[in-house]
Amino acid sequence: MPKFNDANSLEDIVGCTLLAESWPQSCNEVDVHQLLIEITERIGEKLLRNKNPIRSAWFVNAKEFVQQARTCYDTGDLNRGRELLAAAREQLESGNKAHRRKTAFIVDPDGNARLANPT
């Protein structure tokens, strides 16, 4: 099990993705390939402790995006890698809020929308 020098919070993971996205402009001394491996391990650690299947689905998607970004960085396609890291970050942030979501409206099969809980 990986050990991190922090709580491995969502903010820690997001910070790592931002660092990898800005490489090499703002952090040339960082081994971005090792950082991408660490991000994957951090998300994996979260998945091991997660009990919420909805949140897990978002985090699994994020992990897949990071793995694809690793391939892009390995082949020199930094722009696509950055796009994938941004998508991973969106998945993480959405997954973190997934258990708090409430349905605001419902769309019927005929396309008519209505409030889910009219007051």
C-alpha positions in Angstrom: 0.0 0.0 0.0 1.5 3.4 -1.0 2.5 5.8 1.7 2.2 9.5 1.1 3.6 12.3 3.2 0.1 13.9 3.5 -3.5 12.8 4.0 -4.0 11.9 0.3 -7.0 14.2 0.3 -8.8 15.1 -3.0 -6.9 18.4 -2.8 -3.6 16.6 -2.6 -4.4 14.6 -5.7 -5.7 17.6 -7.6 -2.6 19.5 -6.7 -0.5 16.7 -8.2 -2.5 16.8 -11.4 -2.0 20.6 -11.7 1.7 20.1 -11.2 1.9 17.5 -13.9 -0.2 19.7 -16.2 2.2 22.6 -15.8 5.3 20.5 -16.5 7.9 21.4 -17.7 7.2 25.2 -17.7 6.8 25.7 -13.9 8.4 22.6 -12.4 11.2 21.3 -14.7 12.9 19.6 -11.7 10.0 17.2 -11.2 10.0 13.8 -12.7 6.6 14.0 -14.4 6.5 10.3 -15.2 7.0 9.4 -11.6 4.4 12.0 -10.6 1.8 10.5 -13.0 2.5 7.1 -11.4 2.0 8.6 -8.0 -1.3 10.2 -9.1 -2.5 6.8 -10.3 -1.5 5.2 -6.9 -3.2 8.0 -5.0 -6.5 7.4 -6.8 -6.1 3.7 -6.4 -5.7 4.2 -2.6 -8.9 6.2 -2.6 -10.7 3.5 -4.5 -9.6 0.8 -1.9 -11.2 2.7 0.9 -14.3 3.9 -0.9 -17.7 2.3 -0.2 -19.8 4.5 -2.5 -20.3 2.9 -5.9 -21.2 6.1 -7.6 -18.1 7.9 -6.4 -16.0 4.8 -7.3 -17.2 5.0 -10.9 -16.1 8.7 -11.2 -12.7 7.8 -9.6 -12.2 4.8 -11.9 -12.7 7.1 -14.9 -10.2 9.6 -13.4 -7.7 6.9 -13.0 -8.1 5.7 -16.6 -7.6 9.3 -17.8 -4.4 9.6 -15.8 -3.2 6.3 -17.3 -3.9 7.6 -20.8 -2.2 10.9 -19.9 0.9 8.9 -18.9 1.0 7.3 -22.4 0.7 10.8 -24.0 3.5 12.2 -21.8 5.7 9.1 -22.7 5.2 9.7 -26.4 5.7 13.5 -26.2 2.0 14.5 -26.8 1.9 16.9 -23.9 -1.1 18.8 -25.1 -3.3 15.7 -25.2 -1.8 14.6 -21.9 -2.8 17.9 -20.3 -6.3 17.6 -21.7 -6.6 14.1 -20.1 -5.3 15.3 -16.8 -7.9 18.1 -16.8 -10.6 15.5 -17.6 -9.3 13.4 -14.7 -9.5 16.3 -12.3 -13.1 17.0 -13.4 -13.9 13.4 -12.7 -12.4 13.5 -9.3 -14.2 16.7 -8.4 -17.5 15.4 -9.7 -17.0 12.1 -7.9 -16.3 13.8 -4.7 -19.7 15.6 -4.9 -21.6 12.6 -6.3 -23.1 11.5 -3.0 -24.4 15.0 -2.3 -26.3 15.5 -5.6 -30.0 15.9 -5.5 -32.3 15.6 -8.5 -33.5 19.1 -9.5 -35.7 18.2 -12.5 -37.0 15.2 -14.4 -37.3 15.0 -18.2 -40.2 12.8 -19.4 -39.8 10.6 -22.5 -41.6 13.1 -24.5 -39.1 15.8 -23.6 -41.1 17.8 -21.1 -39.2 18.9 -18.0 -40.6 19.3 -14.6 -39.3 19.9 -11.1 -38.4 16.8 -9.2 -39.7 18.0 -5.9 -42.3 20.7 -6.5 -43.0 22.7 -3.4 
